[in-house]
Amino acid sequence: KDHRKKIILVINNQTSSTKLAELNEWACEILHYPHDGPLLLENDHFREQAIGKIVAVAKRYRNRLFAFSVGPLSRVLIHSAWLENPFNRYIDFGSTLDEMTKSRVTRPYQSNTELNHDPTYVIDFDVNTRKFQVSSVD
């Protein structure tokens, strides 16, 4: 089943324009939030805008996956979106999306082949063909 254009990404606004072009190829919609969003939640105007934006998008879709990677702000946004439309799926992927959105490893537990001493296989995802390629490191 083809899932292109059925995923809404909710990501940090520090994503590069090159990465955004790649993500736009398969994402239905991309919402940006500031990296310091949790601090900005103290500001009533920002909080209303942030929640209003996710609620408006949640209303427009049904049976879609919303993939969140905006730190602690994800909890607030997921809660608000689900209250508006529980027929979508809202998942906080957290830093697992960082390699895809920021082109770099941001946590020690993420895959970095330079740090792995005994990786048996490498799995690559080709964004153009939408296919995974599994290859042996040996």
Stockholm file with secondary structure:
# STOCKHOLM 1.0

chainA/1-138         KDHRKKIILVINNQTSSTKLAELNEWACEILHYPHDGPLLLENDHFREQAIGKIVAVAKRYRNRLFAFSVGPLSRVLIHSAWLENPFNRYIDFGSTLDEMTKSRVTRPYQSNTELNHDPTYVIDFDVNTRKFQVSSVD
#=GR chainA/1-138 SS CCCTTCEEEEEETTCCHHHHHHHHHHCSEEEEECTTHHHHTTSHHHHHHHHHHHHHHHHHCSSCEEEEESTTHHHHHHHHHHHHCTTSEEEECGGGGHHHHHSSCCSTTSCCTTTCSSCCEEEEEETTTTEEEEEECC
#=GC SS_cons         CCCTTCEEEEEETTCCHHHHHHHHHHCSEEEEECTTHHHHTTSHHHHHHHHHHHHHHHHHCSSCEEEEESTTHHHHHHHHHHHHCTTSEEEECGGGGHHHHHSSCCSTTSCCTTTCSSCCEEEEEETTTTEEEEEECC
//
